[in-house]
């Protein structure tokens, strides 16, 4: 069985690198990919079996909510976690309606991200 692939989509390189480092420390077996926008993310999803996408909402071009919807249309097995500075019901609802499995506010990443990813990775392992 191959190691899972996680794709981090954020237009800020420092944020992408910090999220990748957090994933690498907690899930050493995970292969990491990065994208600065939805278009870059779609190119990766179309060429690799991405298991988990961490998706920012505010992105150049297509936003993360529409990006979530498109990624899931093209790759239904992928789990999307929206990671955003916005902490309100309208953003959470939009992400959920687009198909996101979880929503983590950036101010709560330290306590919420790893448990969410653990739950999703455990679900992925059970599907094979």
C-alpha positions as CSV (number, residue, x, y, z in Angstrom):
1,X,0.0,0.0,0.0
2,X,1.3,3.4,-1.0
3,X,1.6,6.3,1.5
4,X,-1.2,8.8,1.4
5,X,-0.8,12.0,-0.6
6,X,-1.8,15.3,1.1
7,X,-2.1,18.4,-1.0
8,X,-1.8,21.8,0.6
9,X,-3.5,24.6,-1.3
10,X,-2.7,28.2,-0.1
11,X,-1.5,31.3,-1.9
12,X,1.0,32.1,0.9
13,X,4.1,30.0,0.5
14,X,5.0,30.3,4.2
15,X,1.6,29.0,5.2
16,X,1.9,26.1,2.8
17,X,5.3,25.2,4.2
18,X,4.2,25.5,7.8
19,X,1.2,23.2,7.1
20,X,3.4,20.7,5.3
21,X,5.9,20.7,8.1
22,X,3.1,20.0,10.6
23,X,1.8,17.1,8.5
24,X,5.3,15.7,8.0
25,X,6.0,15.7,11.8
26,X,2.7,14.0,12.6
27,X,2.4,11.7,9.6
28,X,5.9,10.9,8.4
29,X,4.5,8.4,5.9
30,X,2.5,11.0,4.1
31,X,3.7,12.3,0.7
32,X,3.2,16.1,0.4
33,X,2.3,18.3,-2.6
34,X,1.8,22.0,-2.7
35,X,-0.3,24.4,-4.8
36,X,-0.7,28.2,-4.7
37,X,-4.1,28.2,-6.4
38,X,-6.9,25.9,-7.5
39,X,-5.7,25.6,-11.0
40,X,-2.3,24.3,-9.8
41,X,-4.2,21.9,-7.4
42,X,-6.3,20.6,-10.2
43,X,-3.2,19.7,-12.3
44,X,-1.9,17.7,-9.3
45,X,-5.2,16.0,-8.7
46,X,-5.5,15.0,-12.3
47,X,-2.1,13.3,-12.3
48,X,-2.0,11.7,-8.8
49,X,-4.4,10.0,-6.5
50,X,-4.5,12.7,-3.8
51,X,-6.1,11.5,-0.6
52,X,-6.4,14.7,1.4
53,X,-6.5,18.3,0.3
54,X,-6.1,21.2,2.8
55,X,-7.8,24.1,1.0
56,X,-7.7,27.8,1.8
57,X,-10.9,29.7,1.0
58,X,-9.4,33.0,-0.2
59,X,-7.3,32.2,-3.2
60,X,-6.4,34.0,-6.5
61,X,-8.6,32.9,-9.3
62,X,-11.1,30.3,-8.3
63,X,-11.9,30.4,-4.5
64,X,-11.5,27.5,-2.2
65,X,-15.2,26.7,-2.0
66,X,-15.6,26.4,-5.8
67,X,-12.2,24.6,-5.9
68,X,-13.4,22.1,-3.4
69,X,-16.5,21.4,-5.5
70,X,-14.4,21.0,-8.7
71,X,-11.8,18.7,-7.1
72,X,-14.5,16.4,-5.7
73,X,-16.2,16.3,-9.1
74,X,-12.9,15.1,-10.6
75,X,-11.7,13.1,-7.7
76,X,-14.6,11.9,-5.5
77,X,-12.3,9.7,-3.3
78,X,-10.4,12.8,-2.1
79,X,-11.2,14.3,1.3
80,X,-11.1,18.1,1.5
81,X,-10.4,20.0,4.7
82,X,-11.0,23.7,4.4
83,X,-8.4,25.7,6.4
84,X,-9.3,29.4,6.6
85,X,-9.0,32.6,8.7
86,X,-12.8,33.0,8.4
87,X,-14.7,31.6,11.4
88,X,-18.3,32.1,10.6
89,X,-21.3,30.0,9.8
90,X,-21.7,31.2,6.2
91,X,-18.1,30.1,5.2
92,X,-18.5,26.9,7.1
93,X,-21.9,26.2,5.4
94,X,-20.5,27.0,2.0
95,X,-17.5,24.6,2.5
96,X,-19.8,21.9,3.7
97,X,-22.2,22.3,0.8
98,X,-19.2,22.1,-1.6
99,X,-18.3,18.7,0.0
100,X,-15.6,19.5,2.5
101,X,-15.2,16.8,5.2
102,X,-14.1,19.4,7.8
103,X,-13.4,23.0,8.4
104,X,-10.5,24.2,10.5
105,X,-9.9,27.9,11.4
106,X,-6.3,28.9,11.1
107,X,-6.4,30.3,14.6
108,X,-7.3,26.8,15.9
109,X,-4.9,24.8,13.8
110,X,-2.6,23.9,16.7
111,X,-5.4,22.0,18.5
112,X,-7.8,20.9,15.6
113,X,-5.9,20.1,12.5
114,X,-4.0,16.9,13.5
115,X,-7.1,15.2,15.1
116,X,-9.1,16.0,11.9
117,X,-6.4,14.5,9.7
118,X,-6.0,11.5,12.0
119,X,-9.7,10.8,11.6
120,X,-9.6,11.1,7.8
121,X,-6.4,9.0,7.4
122,X,-8.0,6.3,9.6
123,X,-11.1,6.4,7.3
124,X,-8.8,6.2,4.2
125,X,-7.0,3.1,5.6
126,X,-10.3,1.4,6.2
127,X,-11.4,1.9,2.5
128,X,-8.6,-0.1,0.9
